[in-house]
Amino acid sequence: MKPKAATLKIIADKLGLSISTVSRALRGMPEINTETREAVLEFSKNLNYKLPSVANAGAVDQAFLIAVIVPELNFFFQQVIKGIEENALLAGFSVVYAISNESYGRELTLVNRLINHKVDGFLVCKTQESTNEEHFKHIVKLNKPLIFLDRKSHKVPGASFLINHKLAGKKVVEHLLEKGYKRIYFVGTETNYNKDSSLEQGVLEAMESNRKDDYSRNFVFGDFDLESAYEKAIEILNSNDRPDAFIASSDSAAAGILKAVRDQGYNIPKDIGIIGYYDKPISSALTPTLSSVSIPATELGKRAVNMLIEQVHLGFEISDATILLEPEVVPRESTNLQRRFFGL
C-alpha cells in the first residue's frame, strides 16, 4: 500500500495537529471542536483527501477496526490491551481482541476469520507453536498493517514492540548485589522463545559478570503459581545451600516464596530478599511489601497502536523495526537490606 500524495500526516503537520485529531475531525467525531473540524475539512478538501475505507469524511458509523490477538489474557496483556484501546478510541478506531491460548491452529483460524471481517490492521503476539507463519505472510500480502507484540517474528517482516526482559534480569541482579545479597536463586518459567533476550538470560549474564567465590548460581524452572512456588521454596530453603535472595518470574510466585520464607522462620529482608516481576497491585499490599519489576505494558500497547494507526492512514510500508521498552526495578521492603561489608 503506497502512501497517498495527500496524506493525513501532511494535513496534521500543516495545521499543527496530531494524526489522531485529524482522523477524528475527518470522521466527524463529536469531541473535536467545530473550529478545528472545519479547518481540517477545508484543508483536506483542497487536497482532495479521503480517509481510507471511508466513503465520505462525515461517515461516523463506518469505524476503522483493529484486531488484537494475544495468547492469554493475563495481567501483562490486560495492560497492553488497555493501552491499545485508549489510543485507538482517541483516533476513532474500534478494537476487537481474541485469545489464541498458545495454539497455532486457533491462531490460524482467528487470523482467517478476522481477515474476512475486513479489519484494517493486526496487532499480534504470536503463539509459541507458530513455526509456520504463512497466515502472517498472507496479512502482509493483503497490504494490511501487521505489528508484533512481545514476541518478534524472524520469518515475517513487521515492526515489533518488545519488553527488554533481558535488561530487566540484569537490573534485578544488580539491585540485589547492591543491597548485599550474594546467593541468588531464580524461580520461574523458562522462556521457550527469543531465549537470548529473556529474563533468565539477563539474570544469568549478570550473575556471570559479577561472580564471586561464594556466589552460587541456581535456576529452578517451572510454571509456578503461589502454591507451587511455596512448595518449591520450602524445598530450597531446606537444602544444604540456602539462598539469601530469590528472583521470581512473576509476583504470584514471589508471594508464594515470601510465605514460605516467613513460615520457615526467616526474616525478610535481613535473612532473605525477594523480588517479583510485573509489579501487580498485590505487590504493595503484601507484608512486607514486595519489590518487583514494573513492565511498561500499557505504554507498549499505546505506542504499537499509534504506529498501526499511522500505517492505516499513511499507507502500509513493510518495516522490521524493533522497539524495545525498558522495565524498571521498584524497590520495596522485601529487598530493603542495607549493604553488608566485610561479611557483616
Secondary structure, DSSP 4 states (H G I P E B T S, - for coil): -PPPSS-HHHHHHHHT--HHHHHHHHTT-TTS-HHHHHHHHHHHHHTT---TT-SSTT-TTS-EEEEEEES---HHHHHHHHHHHHHHHHTTEEEEEEE-TT-HHHHHHHHHHHHHTT-SEEEE---TT----HHHHHHHHTT--EEEESS--SSS--EEEEE-HHHHHHHHHHHHHHHT--SEEEEEPPP-SSGGGSHHHHHHHHHHHT--TT--EEEEES---HHHHHHHHHHHHTSSS--SEEEESSHHHHHHHHHHHHHTT--TTTT-EEE-SS--GGGGTSSSPPBEEE--HHHHHHHHHHHHHHHHHH-------EEEE--EEE--GGG-PPPP-TT-
